[in-house]
Amino acid sequence: MLAAALIGGVCLGMWRGSATQESVAVYDALYGKHVQIRGHIADDVETNNRGQAVAKLARVTLDARSLPGDLWVTVVAGQTVLRRSDVMTLDGRLQPGFGSFTASMTGATLVKVEREQPGDVALMVRDDFAEHVRKAIEEPAASLGIGYLLGQKSALPPHLVEALTVAGLTHIVVASGYNLTILVRLARRAFARVSKYLATLSGGVLIVGFIAMTGASPSMVRAGLVASLSMLAWYYGRKFHPVTLLALVAAATVLVNPSYAWGNLGWELSFAAFAGVMIVAPLLQAYFYGNEKPRLVPQILGETISAQLATAPIILVAFGQFSNIAILSNLIILPFIPLAMLLTFIAGLGSYVLPAAAPIIGWPAELVLRSMVAVVEWCASVPWAQSEVVFPWWGAVVWYGLIAAACWYVKWRTRYRLYEASIVE
């Protein structure tokens, strides 16, 4: 049955991938031509170093004809505010895409912007809450807290984004599995004593609400599926083997959009990081601590090193850069992120209830967040914080082969059952 399922899955995947490749062939006749397209903004709009708006367009149409895939566009928006779910009509020259984008359009002219009613309700709730947080906490601490709590990276100052990248901390301010894991674990611990049903229900509401506010990016879809399946398994008293769980979620997401596997770097890094946390980290902890559960700092250190080991080959091949200080910066910052998220939430809620006292309510959050900003900037300023490395693709294959061999050895030596690894416990 396992062999039959494997062969069937490979055949289904080959058919799905081939069908997707054939569907995007329609763009071949359009590349290099001046066209007018219409599409929905699928994610938060960012600004590049030229002052242009950078957006991802989905549900693209050309002359009332639907086009497959997503487009990467840069547009001179001027004073026009562009938001997720807005419908843009653009005029420009269509170029070949990259990664998971089927096509791109740079320096496009904005013809028209439409905002459907009632619009993206979750986005409006998120943005309104973010504005109330800013009334209680000053910048850049406010944007950092919003990034922790809501996964909104676009509001961060450019210098802080660069510092987070150098320090290896970008994953904490983007919509990712780490933020979602904190919320799911919080729901389980808060309501499990009342009932498993209430804990599972609240966890599911948090998962859906968080994805609705941050947007259904590939990494968030993966994180949401992993968290949901883990919660359901916990509710029914069952456990997923991490390899089975990750393989199932990978297959489901690639079935929906095959381009994730061959071109979406965020999707690849997301799965690699989760494999490190759910497979490598528990084995390392079993090797060094046996049946004892490690304390908070060793646990974070083990998970950070494991995630770094699992994602390093992809980062090195794609960017040729590696953060040497990532382990230290994560060890300092990660233990305080749940506290920062809680204090930021209290600050935003206090700004609604007692607007006049908002700065006082937000002072503890601002103190913690400003300390974090100082640590990030210090880590990024260290001369040896980042290295540039030329790393071939076959080096990544060898790297993952060594990790797999090491995991097999540790599992054989410790007799550890990976079924015990769960993100909700």
N, C-alpha and C positions, 0 to 999 in steps of 0.2 A: 504493500500500500504506500509506503514511504517513497519507494522508487517511482511508482506510478504518479504520485502527487508531484514529485520533483520534475519528472519529464513533462507532465501536463502544465506545470507552472512555467517551465522554460518555453514550451510551445506557445502558451498564452502570452508570455512576455514578448517573444519574438514577433508574434502577430500584432500585438498592441504597439510596439515600437515601430514596426514597419508601416503600419497604418498612419501613425503620427508623422513619420518622415515624409510619406507621400502627400499628406494633407498640407504640409507647409511648403510643398513645391510650388504652390500658387504664387509665392513671393518672388520666384526667380524672374518672372516677367516684369516685376514692379521695381526691382532694385535699380537705383540710379535715376528713377523718374520722379518728377514733381507731382505730388498727389495731395489730396485733401482727405484726411481720415478723421474718424470720430471714435472715441473710446472712453471707458470709465477708468478713473484713477483708482488703482487697486491697493495702494499703500500710501503711507505718509510721504508728502512731498518734501524733498530736501533741496538745498541750494548749493551749487558748485562754486568753485573759486572765481568764476566769471560773473557771478550774480544771477545765473540762469536757474530756473526751476527744473529739478530732475524728478521725473515721475515714471511709474510703471503703468502702462495702459493695458487693460483687459477688455474683453468683449468688443474687439475692434471691428469697425465696418468701413467699407469703401464703396461709395455710390450705392448704399443700401444693401451691399453684399457683405456677409459676415466673413471675417478673416480669422484663421486659427492662431492660437498662441498669444503670447504677450509681447508688447513693444516697449523698448526703452527709449524715452524721449527727453530732450532738453528743450526748454521753451523760454523765450523772453516774456515773462508775465507782467512786467512793469508793476503797477500798483494793485493788480488783481490778486486776490487771495485764493489760492488753490487748495482744496482739501480733498481728502480721501472720499471716494464715491461720486465726486463731481464728474460731469460728462464734458469732455473737451473736444472741440473741433480744431484740428491743426492743419496748417498748410506748410509743406516742406518736401525735401528730397528724401526718399526712402532708401536706407542703406542696409546691408546685411547685419544680422544680429550677432550676439556673442553669448556664451554661456547658455542659459535656458531661454534667452530672448530670441524670438524668431526674426525680428527686424529691429532697426533703430532709426531714429530721426533726430538729428542734432540741429540746434539753432532754429527750431520751427517757429512759425508765426502763429500766435494764438488768435484764432478767428472768433470763437465763441465759447463761453462757459455756461453750462446749465447745472442747476442744483435741484435735483429731484426732491419732491416733498412726500413724506415728512423728512426724507433724507436719512443719513446714517445716525440713528438715535444713539447707538453706543458711542460713536465718535463724539457726538455733542455732549454726552454725559462725561466722557473722559476729558474733553477740552475744558468744560465748565469747572470740573473738579480741579484740573491743573491750574486754572486761573485763580481759584480760591487758595490753592497751595501757595501760589506766588504772592498772594496778599499777606500770608503768614510767614513766609520764608523768603529771604533775599537771594538774588542770583549770585553766583552760579549754583549755590547749594540747592535752590528750589528745583532747577532743571535736573540735577543729579538725583534728587529724591523722587521726582516724577519718573525719571528713567528706571529707577529701582522698582517703583510701585506699579507703573503703567506700561513700562517698556517703550517709552517715547524718547527716541534718541535724537530726533530732528531738531529739538529745541536746545540741545547742548551747544555751548560756545565752541567754535572750531578748535581753539587751542586746547580745550579740555578733551575733545574727541581725540585729538592727536596724542595727548598725554595718556589717555586710556588705552589707545592702540599700542603705544610703545611699552606700557606697563603690563600688557597682556590682560586687560580688564574689560575689554569691549563687551564681552558676553554678559556682564552684569547690568548693563544699561540698555540692552536691546531685548525685544520680546523673545524670550528663550525658555528652554526647559528648566533652567535654574529658578527663575522667578515663579514659574508655575509649580515647581516641586515644593517650594516654600509654602505656597498657598494651600496645596493639597495636604501636605503634612500638618499644617496648622488646623485645617478642617477636621482631619482624622483625630488629632490629639484633643481638640476642643470638644468634639461631640461623641467620640467613641464610648465614653463612659455613660452617656445617655442612651444611645442605641447605634448599632452599626448602620441601620437604615438612614438615620439622620446624618451621620458622618458621611456616608456615601452620597446622599442627596446634596448636602452642602458642598462637598467636593466637586460634584458634577456642575452645580450652579456656578461655582468659582471658575471652573475650567471654561465653560461656555461664555461666561461674562468676560473673562480675561482675553479670550481669543476674539470676541466681538469688539472689544475696545482696542486691541493692538493690531487687528487685521490678521487674515488667514494666510500668513507667509508660510513657505515650506517648512521652516524650522518650528513654527508654532503649530502647524498641522501635525507634524511628527510628535511634538511634545504633548499636544492634547490627546492624541490617540494612545500614546504610551501611558500617560497618567490615567486616562479613562479606563483602559483595559486593566491596569494595575489595581485601580480602585474596585472594579467589578470583581476581580479575582479575590481581593482581600475580603470583600463583602460575602462572597460565597465560601470563604474558608479555603480557597485554592491558591496556588502560586504558579506564576509563569516562569519558565526557564528564560533568563535574559536573552539568550541567543534566539529562542523561538519568538519571544516578544518583539525583538528588534527586526527579525526577518519578516514577521507578519506585518508589522507597521510599514516597513520598507516596501514590501510587495503591494500593500494597499495604496500607498501614496504614489508609487511609480505607475500603478495601473491607472490611476486618475490622470497623472501627468508624467509620461515617460521621460521628458526632458530633465526632470529633477536628477535622474541618475547620471546622465552624461554631461550635464552642463551647469547644474545649480550648486555653486560652492557652499552656500549656506546650508543646503540640505545635506551635503556630504560631511561638512564639519559637525553638524548637529548630530548625525548618527555616530560619527567617530567619537565625539565627546561623551555621548550616552553609553557607548560600548565601553569606553574607559572607566566611567563611573560605575556601571552596573556589572562589569565582568572583571576588569583588571584590578580595580580598587578593592573589592571584597576578597579577592585572592591574595593581594598584598597584605591586607589586614589579617587574614587567616594565617598567613605565613609568619608574621611578626608577633601577633597577639593570640593566636590559637582560638579558643572558644570565647575568650574575653572580648567584650565590646570596647574598642578604643575610646579614649576621651575625645572631646570636641576638637582640640587642636590637631592631634594625630590623625583623626578622621578626615578633617579638611585637607591636611597636608597630603594624605594618601590619595584622596579623590582629585586634588589639584594635579599632583604628579601624574596620576593615571590619565586624566583628561589631556594633559600636555603631551604625554607619550603617544596617545591615540590620534591626536590632531596634528602633531608636528610635521609628519611627512606631507600632508595635504597643504599646509601653510607654506612649507619650504618649497614645494614644487610650484605652487601658484604664485607666491609673492617673493620668494627668495629672501625672506626676512624671518628672524626668530627672536622672541623676547626672552632675554637671559634672566630678567628680573621677575618674570611672571609668577614663579613659585612664591617668592618672598612677598610680592604685592598681594597675591591672592590670600596668602596666609594671614596678612595683616587686615585686609578689608573684609573678606567673606564672613568671619564670625559676627560682624556687626551689621550685616545687611538686613537680617530679619528685624533687628531693633530699629534701623533706619526706616524700613518700610512701615513699621507700626507707628513710629513717631510722625512720619510724613502723612499717614492716613489721619492721625489724630489732629494734626495741624490743619489739614484741608477740611475735616469735619467741623473743627472749632471755628474756622472762618465762616462757615455757614451759620452756625448757631450763635456765636458771639463775635460779629465782625469787628467790633471796637477792640476786643482783646485778642485778635488774631495774632499779632506779633508776639504777645506774651505766651500764647498757647504753642506757637511754632518755635519758640526759642530753644527748647531741648533738641528738636529735630535739626534746627540750623546749626547748633553746636556740634552735633555728631557729623552732619554732612560737610560742614566746613573743615573739620578734622580730616575727613576722608579725602576731600579735594586737596588738602595740603600733602597728604601721604601720596596720592596719585602723582601730583606735580613733582614731588621729591623723587619718586621712583623713576619717572620719565626723564628727569634731569641728570641721572647718573650716567657718566660717559659710556659705560659698558652695558647699558640697559638693553640695547638691541644690536643684533649682528646681521650682516648680509651674507647669505650662503647660497652657492649654486648647487642645486640638488636635483639629480636626474630622476626620471620617473621610475627607473628600475631600482633606484635606491629606496624609494617608497615601498616597492614590493618586498625587498629584502628586509626592510624595517618591520613591516607587518608580519612577515614570516617569523622573525625573531621574537616578536611580541607573542604570537600564537604559540611558539615553542616554549617560551618562558611560562605562559599561562598553563599549558599542558603539564609542565614539570611541577609547578607549584600546586596545581590541583591534585596531581598524583601524590605529591609529598604530604599534603595537608589533609587529603580526603575531604576537602570542603565541597559542600553541595551548593551549586549556584542557585538552586531553587530558593535558598534563604535570602538572596539579594532582592530587595524591593524598594522602590522609590517612595512608597507611601508609609514606610515604617521606619 
